[in-house]
Amino acid sequence: MHELGITRNIVSIVAEHASERRVKRVTLEIGRLSAVLPDAIRFCFDVCTQDTPLEGAELEILEIPGRGRCRECGAEFELEQPFGRCDCGSVRIECIGGEELKIKEMEVY
């Protein structure tokens, strides 16, 4: 479960930027094509935040849909997986969204 390591890093980054202030809320953006499971991050968050400025903080996760662009015709469309087929028949698809993992914002006291 690589989400545990990812969550530890998120907590560390937020705690560093909070400068010892208590954190009330953390908002993450997780792309559906990122191979990071939001439910696993939620599960790990409470454990990883114990005895840190984030303890008791609310975790909000915004799931970003996958987006692709056809390299043949330029059409853009939603992707459920990192590959696909365009309506024009091409499989030359460029992923243009949905792979992100970002700390979007944090709210401190």
Secondary structure as GFF3:
##gff-version 3
##sequence-region A 1 109
A	DSSP	alpha_helix	3	18	.	.	.	ID=ss1
A	DSSP	beta_strand	23	31	.	.	.	ID=ss2
A	DSSP	alpha_helix	38	48	.	.	.	ID=ss3
A	DSSP	beta_strand	58	64	.	.	.	ID=ss4
A	DSSP	beta_strand	66	70	.	.	.	ID=ss5
A	DSSP	beta_strand	76	79	.	.	.	ID=ss6
A	DSSP	beta_strand	93	97	.	.	.	ID=ss7
A	DSSP	beta_strand	101	108	.	.	.	ID=ss8
###
